[in-house]
């Protein structure tokens, strides 16, 4: 049975501000990744490269579900390294003047053979840094 990674933070910014940071490619590059072909529309694919641990890895996603100001669900894969496809779901909920941001990354066991860079611990650390530091700092400015 697959156990998803779940990361959750309360961020002191409106749902609308966080949604814009999450879905506007010009804002994304300030805190997330530079994704030139990202379009917040169901079925759209996007690609980007990330460098880490001495490697540069192609990431590919396809938007599976989008509910404005509430939910963004997309696939997450490394087509140059593996046939495995995982799912990342971002959920936003208003919470006492701020927003509860919850990320769930499912089926990462498909990346088990790719090494430590693609481990549960590495993904958990990465998502905590992305949401708990980079996103939080960006939208709370």
Wavefront OBJ file of the C-alpha trace (Angstrom):
o trace
v 0.000 0.000 0.000
v 1.267 3.428 -0.956
v 1.611 5.976 1.850
v 1.465 9.549 0.526
v 3.671 12.380 1.687
v 1.578 15.127 3.260
v 2.947 18.576 4.071
v 0.752 21.267 5.604
v 1.382 24.868 6.664
v -0.701 27.833 7.729
v 0.420 30.854 5.738
v -0.545 34.434 6.591
v -1.860 35.404 3.168
v -5.208 35.171 1.407
v -6.252 32.126 -0.591
v -6.354 34.334 -3.694
v -2.779 35.563 -3.220
v -1.477 32.023 -2.692
v -3.468 30.718 -5.675
v -1.924 33.392 -7.907
v 1.570 32.489 -6.644
v 0.818 28.819 -7.330
v -0.655 29.199 -10.823
v 0.974 32.278 -12.386
v 4.226 31.202 -14.054
v 5.735 34.680 -13.559
v 5.167 34.424 -9.796
v 6.133 30.735 -9.633
v 9.695 31.472 -10.707
v 10.129 33.708 -7.631
v 9.572 30.881 -5.129
v 9.022 27.558 -6.924
v 10.448 26.662 -10.332
v 10.732 28.363 -13.710
v 8.057 26.590 -15.755
v 7.794 28.443 -19.054
v 4.948 26.350 -20.512
v 2.727 26.199 -17.401
v -0.935 26.987 -18.100
v -3.481 26.494 -15.294
v -5.902 24.467 -17.390
v -6.986 20.842 -17.025
v -5.141 18.522 -19.411
v -2.232 20.907 -20.081
v 1.278 19.454 -19.823
v 4.325 21.307 -18.525
v 8.057 20.572 -18.310
v 10.876 22.062 -16.278
v 14.405 21.225 -15.225
v 15.728 21.275 -11.688
v 19.328 20.869 -10.626
v 20.064 19.012 -7.410
v 22.660 16.637 -6.009
v 24.919 17.219 -9.010
v 22.240 16.314 -11.582
v 19.804 18.192 -13.774
v 16.443 16.417 -14.023
v 13.554 16.870 -16.430
v 10.236 17.067 -14.564
v 6.980 16.574 -16.448
v 3.471 17.223 -15.236
v -0.060 17.221 -16.551
v -2.858 19.115 -14.841
v -5.433 16.558 -13.726
v -7.843 18.778 -11.786
v -8.127 22.482 -11.143
v -10.606 24.265 -8.888
v -9.680 27.968 -8.711
v -8.584 29.179 -5.263
v -9.018 25.675 -3.877
v -7.264 22.746 -5.575
v -4.553 22.017 -8.138
v -3.797 18.368 -8.897
v -1.134 17.335 -11.386
v 1.045 14.414 -12.308
v 4.779 14.497 -11.513
v 7.298 12.361 -13.369
v 10.893 12.127 -14.558
v 10.467 10.774 -18.104
v 14.213 10.542 -18.766
v 14.730 8.338 -15.692
v 11.591 6.290 -15.069
v 8.153 5.280 -16.343
v 6.693 5.999 -12.885
v 4.099 8.754 -12.619
v 3.173 10.241 -9.258
v 0.466 12.730 -8.282
v 0.819 16.054 -6.470
v -2.269 17.747 -5.018
v -2.243 21.298 -3.653
v -5.254 22.243 -1.511
v -5.970 25.726 -0.129
v -8.443 26.449 2.680
v -9.126 29.780 4.394
v -8.054 29.651 8.055
v -8.578 32.589 10.459
v -7.324 35.322 8.143
v -4.683 33.122 6.570
v -4.647 30.008 4.425
v -4.011 26.386 5.200
v -1.840 25.003 2.385
v -1.816 21.212 2.145
v 0.290 19.280 -0.345
v -0.121 15.547 -0.894
v 2.398 13.653 -3.065
v 1.178 10.142 -3.881
v 2.796 7.000 -5.297
v 6.423 8.067 -4.858
v 7.363 4.409 -4.363
v 7.651 4.312 -8.147
v 10.876 6.311 -7.790
v 12.446 3.908 -5.261
v 15.075 2.608 -7.682
v 16.352 6.075 -8.620
v 18.524 6.726 -5.559
v 18.520 8.936 -2.467
v 17.656 12.121 -4.392
v 14.242 10.577 -5.103
v 13.616 9.068 -1.647
v 10.635 9.731 0.639
v 12.931 11.681 2.997
v 14.289 13.813 0.160
v 10.816 14.616 -1.210
v 9.504 15.406 2.281
v 12.423 17.746 2.968
v 11.984 19.383 -0.435
v 8.245 20.012 -0.055
v 8.726 21.358 3.479
v 11.333 23.801 2.175
v 9.241 24.815 -0.848
v 6.039 25.483 1.119
v 7.242 26.214 4.651
v 10.026 28.573 3.610
v 10.016 29.666 -0.024
v 6.250 29.998 -0.633
v 5.600 31.312 2.875
v 8.318 33.966 2.615
v 7.202 34.988 -0.877
v 3.478 35.481 -0.192
v 3.875 36.916 3.318
v 6.124 39.771 2.100
l 1 2 3 4 5 6 7 8 9 10 11 12 13 14 15 16 17 18 19 20 21 22 23 24 25 26 27 28 29 30 31 32 33 34 35 36 37 38 39 40 41 42 43 44 45 46 47 48 49 50 51 52 53 54 55 56 57 58 59 60 61 62 63 64 65 66 67 68 69 70 71 72 73 74 75 76 77 78 79 80 81 82 83 84 85 86 87 88 89 90 91 92 93 94 95 96 97 98 99 100 101 102 103 104 105 106 107 108 109 110 111 112 113 114 115 116 117 118 119 120 121 122 123 124 125 126 127 128 129 130 131 132 133 134 135 136 137 138 139 140 141
